[in-house]
């Protein structure tokens, strides 16, 4: 849980304090003078070639190397589903990063994906 705002999804830690992405960005912007990041767009729904619908949620956050924009599938067990990410410089245009990760997701979800067989190795 975010110590600053109470958001249940605290994914970052600063000096041992758990905070959400938005509160992390507020703290980083105040400390560095970098502009605050925009909030994420609404989730993206894509249909795979098997007709299955995949809902992917955006995450926009600032890491040590720059701004990362992610798309992660919701409603699946942790570690399953699609996960895409792109990284830009600290002064990158976030809209461009959103378009890049969206295009990456659209191409990948549109293809059939193979996985290992449950009943044998391989």
C-alpha positions as CSV (number, residue, x, y, z in Angstrom):
1,X,0.0,0.0,0.0
2,X,1.3,3.4,-0.9
3,X,2.4,5.3,2.1
4,X,1.5,8.7,0.6
5,X,-1.9,8.2,-1.0
6,X,-3.1,4.7,0.2
7,X,-3.2,3.2,-3.3
8,X,-3.1,-0.6,-2.8
9,X,-0.6,-1.0,-5.7
10,X,2.7,0.3,-4.3
11,X,5.4,-0.9,-6.8
12,X,8.2,1.4,-5.9
13,X,10.3,2.0,-2.8
14,X,12.3,5.1,-1.8
15,X,14.3,4.9,1.4
16,X,12.4,1.9,2.5
17,X,9.0,3.6,1.9
18,X,6.6,1.9,-0.5
19,X,4.8,4.2,-2.9
20,X,2.7,3.9,-6.0
21,X,3.9,5.0,-9.4
22,X,2.2,8.4,-9.2
23,X,3.6,9.3,-5.8
24,X,7.0,8.0,-6.8
25,X,6.9,10.4,-9.8
26,X,5.9,13.3,-7.6
27,X,8.8,12.7,-5.3
28,X,11.3,12.2,-8.2
29,X,10.1,15.3,-10.0
30,X,10.4,17.4,-6.8
31,X,13.9,16.1,-6.2
32,X,15.3,16.3,-9.8
33,X,13.3,19.1,-11.4
34,X,12.2,16.7,-14.1
35,X,8.6,17.2,-15.3
36,X,5.9,15.0,-13.9
37,X,4.8,12.1,-16.1
38,X,1.2,11.9,-17.4
39,X,-1.2,9.3,-16.1
40,X,-1.6,6.1,-18.1
41,X,-4.2,5.8,-20.9
42,X,-7.2,3.5,-20.4
43,X,-6.6,-0.2,-20.8
44,X,-6.1,-1.5,-24.3
45,X,-8.3,-4.5,-25.5
46,X,-6.9,-6.6,-28.3
47,X,-8.2,-9.8,-29.9
48,X,-5.9,-12.7,-30.7
49,X,-6.1,-14.9,-33.8
50,X,-8.0,-17.5,-31.6
51,X,-10.7,-14.9,-30.9
52,X,-9.6,-14.6,-27.3
53,X,-9.8,-11.0,-25.9
54,X,-6.7,-9.7,-24.1
55,X,-7.0,-6.6,-21.9
56,X,-3.6,-4.9,-21.3
57,X,-3.1,-2.2,-18.7
58,X,-0.6,0.7,-19.2
59,X,2.1,1.6,-16.7
60,X,4.2,4.7,-17.1
61,X,7.1,5.2,-14.7
62,X,10.5,6.7,-14.4
63,X,13.4,4.4,-13.7
64,X,17.1,5.1,-13.3
65,X,17.7,4.8,-17.1
66,X,14.6,6.8,-18.3
67,X,10.9,6.6,-18.8
68,X,9.4,3.2,-19.2
69,X,6.0,2.5,-20.7
70,X,4.6,-1.0,-20.2
71,X,1.5,-2.9,-21.2
72,X,0.7,-5.9,-19.1
73,X,-2.2,-8.3,-19.5
74,X,-4.8,-8.2,-16.7
75,X,-7.0,-11.0,-15.4
76,X,-4.3,-13.7,-15.8
77,X,-2.2,-15.4,-13.1
78,X,1.0,-13.5,-12.2
79,X,3.8,-14.3,-14.7
80,X,1.3,-15.4,-17.4
81,X,-0.1,-13.4,-20.2
82,X,1.4,-10.7,-22.4
83,X,3.9,-8.1,-21.1
84,X,5.5,-5.4,-23.3
85,X,7.8,-2.5,-22.5
86,X,9.7,0.3,-24.2
87,X,12.2,2.6,-22.6
88,X,13.0,6.2,-23.5
89,X,15.3,8.9,-22.2
90,X,14.2,11.0,-19.2
91,X,13.1,13.7,-21.7
92,X,11.3,11.3,-24.1
93,X,7.9,12.1,-25.5
94,X,5.6,9.8,-23.6
95,X,3.0,9.8,-26.4
96,X,5.6,8.4,-28.7
97,X,6.5,5.6,-26.2
98,X,2.8,4.8,-25.8
99,X,2.4,4.5,-29.6
100,X,5.6,2.2,-29.8
101,X,4.5,-0.2,-27.0
102,X,0.9,-0.3,-28.4
103,X,2.3,-1.2,-31.9
104,X,4.5,-3.9,-30.4
105,X,1.5,-5.3,-28.5
106,X,-0.8,-5.2,-31.5
107,X,1.7,-7.1,-33.7
108,X,2.4,-9.8,-31.0
109,X,-1.2,-10.4,-29.9
110,X,-2.2,-10.8,-33.6
111,X,0.1,-13.8,-34.1
112,X,-0.4,-17.3,-32.8
113,X,1.8,-17.9,-29.8
114,X,3.3,-21.4,-29.0
115,X,4.1,-22.6,-25.6
116,X,5.7,-25.6,-24.0
117,X,3.6,-28.8,-23.9
118,X,2.2,-29.6,-20.4
119,X,2.7,-33.4,-20.8
120,X,6.4,-33.5,-21.9
121,X,9.5,-31.5,-22.2
122,X,9.7,-29.3,-25.2
